[in-house]
Amino acid sequence: MLPRQAHRTILIWLSLVMAALGVVLIVQTLIGGGGVLSARLLIGAIFVAGGVVRAWVLARRARA
């Protein structure tokens, strides 16, 4: 595997881990009785959105 391919693969995995952490934050907040506008829920949503968008951009750039 070339260094550039390894770098891209690691970045995609880290993006997916970031999205998974966001999901965990959201689930823990909702199970713990957090409100819809709690800070943890909003941070979780930002993590999910950031991770998914970053992985999508990296995957799209890989095809180009």
C-alpha positions in Angstrom: 0.0 0.0 0.0 1.3 3.4 -1.0 1.7 6.0 1.7 -0.9 8.2 0.1 -3.4 5.3 0.1 -2.6 4.5 3.7 -3.1 8.1 4.7 -6.5 8.3 2.9 -7.6 5.0 4.5 -6.7 6.1 8.0 -8.5 9.5 7.5 -11.7 7.7 6.3 -11.5 5.3 9.3 -11.0 8.3 11.7 -14.0 10.0 10.2 -16.2 7.0 10.7 -14.9 6.7 14.3 -15.8 10.3 14.9 -19.3 9.7 13.6 -19.7 6.6 15.8 -18.6 8.6 18.9 -21.3 11.1 18.0 -23.9 8.4 17.9 -22.7 7.1 21.3 -23.0 10.6 22.7 -26.5 11.0 21.4 -27.6 7.6 22.7 -26.1 8.1 26.1 -27.8 11.5 26.4 -31.2 10.2 25.4 -30.9 7.2 27.7 -29.8 9.4 30.6 -32.8 11.6 30.2 -31.1 14.5 28.6 -33.3 17.1 26.8 -33.5 17.7 23.1 -31.4 20.8 23.4 -28.8 19.5 25.8 -25.2 20.4 25.0 -24.2 16.7 24.8 -26.9 16.0 22.2 -25.8 18.9 20.1 -22.1 18.0 20.3 -23.0 14.4 19.3 -25.0 15.7 16.3 -22.0 17.8 15.3 -19.6 14.8 15.6 -21.9 12.7 13.4 -22.3 15.4 10.8 -18.6 16.2 10.7 -17.5 12.6 10.5 -20.0 11.6 7.8 -19.3 14.7 5.7 -15.5 14.3 6.0 -15.7 10.6 5.0 -18.0 11.5 2.1 -15.6 14.2 0.9 -12.6 11.9 1.2 -14.3 9.1 -0.6 -15.5 11.4 -3.4 -12.0 12.9 -3.8 -10.6 9.4 -4.1 -12.7 8.7 -7.1 -11.7 11.9 -8.9 
